Amino acid sequence: EAIKERITTYRTLNGLPVDAPVPADAVTASASGLDPHISVRNAELQATRVAKARNLSLETLREMISSSTEKSTFGPDAVNVLVLNQHLDAMK
């Protein structure tokens, strides 16, 4: 039930249709809850909301997401959220 609620909330916060797929990492957490990375898709789905909140163009934020993405040899690429947030905070 908790994951279903998180999916609904995620869709609402990010202006997604009610049937839009939601990345698993957007609605689950590790045991510590301190994951430093999110999937590239998760970052992309949040980009419009974050750009608006940070008063940035979507293009600028997408470039920052790209530069904060770490390439992986064995799994999917992932966005380092700590690095991304540091870049965003430096723009203040």
N, C-alpha and C positions, 0 to 999 in steps of 0.2 A: 504494500500500500504506500509506503514512504517513497518508493521509486516512482510510482504512478503520479504522486503529488508533485515530485520534483520535475517530472517530465512536463506536466501541465504548467507549472510555474516557469520553467525554462522557456517553453513556447511563448507564454504570455509576455515575459520580460523582453524577449528578443523579437517580438512581432511575427512569430511563425504561425503558419496555418495549424489547425488542430490535429492534422494528420501528418505533419512534417516529421521525418525521422530525426531523432535526437541522439547525438553521440553518447555512447555509454559512459565515457569519462565525465560527461556533463552532469550526470545524475547519480554517480557512485563515488565512493571515496576509499582511499587506502585506510588501513588501520590507524595511521597517525593523522590522516586528514590534511597532511602537509605536502601534497604532491607538487613538485616544482614545475611540472610540465603538463600541458594539455594537448589534445590532438589538434592538428592544423584545422580540421573541420570545425571543431568546437570554437576555436578562435575566430574563424571566418563567420560563423553564425552569430557571434557576439559583436562583431566589428562595427556594425551600424550603431548599435546602442552605445558602445564605448567611445566611438568617434564623436558622437553627439555630446556625451557626458564630458569628454575632454576638450570639446570645442576644436576638433581637428577635422580635416577633410578625410573622407573614407580612403582616398588614395594614399595619403600620408600614413594612416594607421596600417593599411595593408602592407606598405613598404616596411614598416616597423615590425610587423608580424613576421614578414619574410626574413628580415635580418636577425630576428630572435629565434628562428627555427633551426633546430639542431638536426642534422642529417643522421640517419641511423643505418648501420650496415645490416642489422638483423631484424628490425621491426619498422614500424611506420615512423616517419619523421615526427618531431614533437616541438611545440613552442615552449621555450623556457620562459615561464610567466614572470619569474623574478627579473630576468634581464629585460623583458618587455616593459614591465612596470617601472624599472629604473630609467629606461629611455623616455617613457611617458612623463615621469616625474621631472626629468631634466628639462623638459620643454616648458615648464611653468614659468 
